């Protein structure tokens, strides 16, 4: 997944299926007898643009 603002890439994210094995799930999840393991998605930030991470954009190298 690519996130952009005004056609500039500000970050890359990855989504992967995973599952949580829990012997005592919270009541909000336990309602309705969910499957065991509990399926979920893992979201990982793979990269962020310099400005999005709070760093100034580097200037282009000077030419002689």
TORDREN-633043 format. One record per atom (N, C-alpha, C): residue number from 0; atom name; x, y, z. Coordinates in nm, 2 decimals, always signed. Layout:
! TORDREN-633043
(NUM,"CA",(X,Y,Z))
...
//
This chain:
! TORDREN-633043
(0,"N",(+0.08,-0.12,+0.00))
(0,"CA",(+0.00,+0.00,+0.00))
(0,"C",(+0.09,+0.12,+0.00))
(1,"N",(+0.06,+0.22,-0.08))
(1,"CA",(+0.13,+0.34,-0.09))
(1,"C",(+0.04,+0.46,-0.05))
(2,"N",(+0.09,+0.54,+0.04))
(2,"CA",(+0.02,+0.66,+0.08))
(2,"C",(+0.08,+0.78,+0.02))
(3,"N",(-0.01,+0.87,-0.03))
(3,"CA",(+0.05,+0.99,-0.10))
(3,"C",(-0.03,+1.11,-0.06))
(4,"N",(+0.03,+1.23,-0.07))
(4,"CA",(-0.03,+1.36,-0.04))
(4,"C",(+0.01,+1.45,-0.16))
(5,"N",(-0.08,+1.50,-0.23))
(5,"CA",(-0.06,+1.58,-0.35))
(5,"C",(+0.04,+1.52,-0.44))
(6,"N",(+0.02,+1.39,-0.47))
(6,"CA",(+0.11,+1.32,-0.57))
(6,"C",(+0.25,+1.30,-0.52))
(7,"N",(+0.28,+1.32,-0.39))
(7,"CA",(+0.41,+1.29,-0.34))
(7,"C",(+0.40,+1.17,-0.24))
(8,"N",(+0.48,+1.07,-0.26))
(8,"CA",(+0.48,+0.95,-0.18))
(8,"C",(+0.53,+0.99,-0.04))
(9,"N",(+0.45,+0.95,+0.07))
(9,"CA",(+0.49,+0.98,+0.20))
(9,"C",(+0.51,+0.86,+0.29))
(10,"N",(+0.47,+0.74,+0.24))
(10,"CA",(+0.50,+0.62,+0.31))
(10,"C",(+0.45,+0.50,+0.24))
(11,"N",(+0.52,+0.39,+0.28))
(11,"CA",(+0.48,+0.25,+0.22))
(11,"C",(+0.44,+0.17,+0.34))
(12,"N",(+0.33,+0.09,+0.33))
(12,"CA",(+0.29,+0.00,+0.43))
(12,"C",(+0.26,-0.13,+0.37))
(13,"N",(+0.28,-0.23,+0.46))
(13,"CA",(+0.25,-0.37,+0.42))
(13,"C",(+0.14,-0.43,+0.51))
(14,"N",(+0.06,-0.51,+0.45))
(14,"CA",(-0.05,-0.57,+0.52))
(14,"C",(-0.03,-0.72,+0.51))
(15,"N",(-0.04,-0.80,+0.62))
(15,"CA",(-0.02,-0.94,+0.61))
(15,"C",(-0.13,-1.01,+0.70))
(16,"N",(-0.18,-1.12,+0.66))
(16,"CA",(-0.28,-1.19,+0.74))
(16,"C",(-0.20,-1.26,+0.85))
(17,"N",(-0.26,-1.27,+0.97))
(17,"CA",(-0.20,-1.34,+1.08))
(17,"C",(-0.31,-1.39,+1.17))
(18,"N",(-0.28,-1.45,+1.28))
(18,"CA",(-0.38,-1.50,+1.38))
(18,"C",(-0.32,-1.48,+1.52))
(19,"N",(-0.41,-1.47,+1.62))
(19,"CA",(-0.37,-1.45,+1.76))
(19,"C",(-0.43,-1.57,+1.83))
(20,"N",(-0.34,-1.65,+1.90))
(20,"CA",(-0.38,-1.76,+1.98))
(20,"C",(-0.40,-1.71,+2.12))
(21,"N",(-0.52,-1.72,+2.17))
(21,"CA",(-0.54,-1.67,+2.31))
(21,"C",(-0.62,-1.77,+2.39))
(22,"N",(-0.58,-1.80,+2.51))
(22,"CA",(-0.65,-1.89,+2.59))
(22,"C",(-0.77,-1.81,+2.66))
(23,"N",(-0.76,-1.68,+2.68))
(23,"CA",(-0.86,-1.61,+2.74))
(23,"C",(-0.88,-1.48,+2.66))
(24,"N",(-0.96,-1.48,+2.55))
(24,"CA",(-0.98,-1.35,+2.48))
(24,"C",(-1.06,-1.25,+2.55))
(25,"N",(-1.05,-1.13,+2.53))
(25,"CA",(-1.13,-1.03,+2.59))
(25,"C",(-1.28,-1.05,+2.57))
(26,"N",(-1.36,-1.00,+2.66))
(26,"CA",(-1.51,-1.03,+2.65))
(26,"C",(-1.56,-0.98,+2.51))
(27,"N",(-1.52,-0.86,+2.47))
(27,"CA",(-1.57,-0.80,+2.34))
(27,"C",(-1.54,-0.89,+2.22))
(28,"N",(-1.43,-0.97,+2.23))
(28,"CA",(-1.40,-1.07,+2.12))
(28,"C",(-1.47,-1.20,+2.14))
(29,"N",(-1.48,-1.24,+2.27))
(29,"CA",(-1.54,-1.37,+2.31))
(29,"C",(-1.68,-1.38,+2.27))
(30,"N",(-1.76,-1.27,+2.27))
(30,"CA",(-1.90,-1.27,+2.24))
(30,"C",(-1.92,-1.34,+2.10))
(31,"N",(-2.01,-1.44,+2.10))
(31,"CA",(-2.04,-1.51,+1.97))
(31,"C",(-1.95,-1.62,+1.94))
(32,"N",(-1.86,-1.66,+2.04))
(32,"CA",(-1.77,-1.77,+2.02))
(32,"C",(-1.68,-1.76,+1.90))
(33,"N",(-1.58,-1.68,+1.90))
(33,"CA",(-1.50,-1.66,+1.78))
(33,"C",(-1.41,-1.79,+1.75))
(34,"N",(-1.36,-1.80,+1.63))
(34,"CA",(-1.27,-1.91,+1.60))
(34,"C",(-1.14,-1.90,+1.68))
(35,"N",(-1.08,-2.01,+1.70))
(35,"CA",(-0.95,-2.01,+1.77))
(35,"C",(-0.85,-2.08,+1.68))
(36,"N",(-0.75,-2.01,+1.63))
(36,"CA",(-0.70,-1.88,+1.66))
(36,"C",(-0.79,-1.77,+1.60))
(37,"N",(-0.78,-1.65,+1.66))
(37,"CA",(-0.85,-1.53,+1.61))
(37,"C",(-0.78,-1.47,+1.49))
(38,"N",(-0.85,-1.47,+1.38))
(38,"CA",(-0.78,-1.41,+1.26))
(38,"C",(-0.77,-1.26,+1.27))
(39,"N",(-0.66,-1.20,+1.22))
(39,"CA",(-0.65,-1.06,+1.22))
(39,"C",(-0.55,-1.02,+1.11))
(40,"N",(-0.52,-0.89,+1.09))
(40,"CA",(-0.43,-0.83,+1.00))
(40,"C",(-0.32,-0.76,+1.07))
(41,"N",(-0.20,-0.78,+1.02))
(41,"CA",(-0.08,-0.72,+1.07))
(41,"C",(-0.04,-0.60,+0.98))
(42,"N",(-0.03,-0.48,+1.03))
(42,"CA",(+0.00,-0.36,+0.95))
(42,"C",(+0.15,-0.32,+0.98))
(43,"N",(+0.23,-0.32,+0.88))
(43,"CA",(+0.37,-0.28,+0.91))
(43,"C",(+0.41,-0.16,+0.82))
(44,"N",(+0.47,-0.06,+0.89))
(44,"CA",(+0.52,+0.06,+0.81))
(44,"C",(+0.66,+0.02,+0.76))
(45,"N",(+0.67,+0.02,+0.63))
(45,"CA",(+0.80,-0.02,+0.56))
(45,"C",(+0.89,+0.10,+0.54))
(46,"N",(+0.84,+0.21,+0.52))
(46,"CA",(+0.92,+0.33,+0.49))
(46,"C",(+0.83,+0.46,+0.51))
(47,"N",(+0.90,+0.57,+0.53))
(47,"CA",(+0.83,+0.70,+0.54))
(47,"C",(+0.91,+0.80,+0.47))
(48,"N",(+0.85,+0.90,+0.40))
(48,"CA",(+0.92,+1.01,+0.34))
(48,"C",(+0.99,+1.09,+0.45))
(49,"N",(+1.09,+1.16,+0.41))
(49,"CA",(+1.16,+1.25,+0.51))
(49,"C",(+1.07,+1.35,+0.57))
(50,"N",(+0.99,+1.42,+0.49))
(50,"CA",(+0.91,+1.53,+0.54))
(50,"C",(+0.80,+1.46,+0.63))
(51,"N",(+0.75,+1.35,+0.60))
(51,"CA",(+0.64,+1.28,+0.68))
(51,"C",(+0.70,+1.24,+0.81))
(52,"N",(+0.83,+1.21,+0.81))
(52,"CA",(+0.90,+1.16,+0.94))
(52,"C",(+0.95,+1.28,+1.02))
(53,"N",(+0.92,+1.40,+0.97))
(53,"CA",(+0.96,+1.52,+1.05))
(53,"C",(+1.10,+1.57,+1.01))
(54,"N",(+1.16,+1.53,+0.91))
(54,"CA",(+1.29,+1.58,+0.86))
(54,"C",(+1.28,+1.66,+0.74))
(55,"N",(+1.36,+1.77,+0.73))
(55,"CA",(+1.35,+1.85,+0.61))
(55,"C",(+1.40,+1.78,+0.49))
(56,"N",(+1.35,+1.81,+0.37))
(56,"CA",(+1.39,+1.75,+0.25))
(56,"C",(+1.53,+1.80,+0.21))
(57,"N",(+1.63,+1.71,+0.18))
(57,"CA",(+1.76,+1.75,+0.15))
(57,"C",(+1.77,+1.84,+0.03))
(58,"N",(+1.86,+1.93,+0.02))
(58,"CA",(+1.88,+2.01,-0.10))
(58,"C",(+1.95,+1.93,-0.20))
(59,"N",(+1.92,+1.96,-0.33))
(59,"CA",(+2.00,+1.89,-0.43))
(59,"C",(+2.15,+1.93,-0.43))
(60,"N",(+2.24,+1.84,-0.47))
(60,"CA",(+2.38,+1.87,-0.47))
(60,"C",(+2.41,+1.99,-0.55))
(61,"N",(+2.51,+2.07,-0.51))
(61,"CA",(+2.55,+2.19,-0.58))
(61,"C",(+2.63,+2.15,-0.70))
(62,"N",(+2.61,+2.22,-0.82))
(62,"CA",(+2.69,+2.19,-0.94))
(62,"C",(+2.79,+2.29,-0.96))
(63,"N",(+2.90,+2.25,-1.01))
(63,"CA",(+3.01,+2.35,-1.03))
(63,"C",(+3.01,+2.41,-1.16))
//
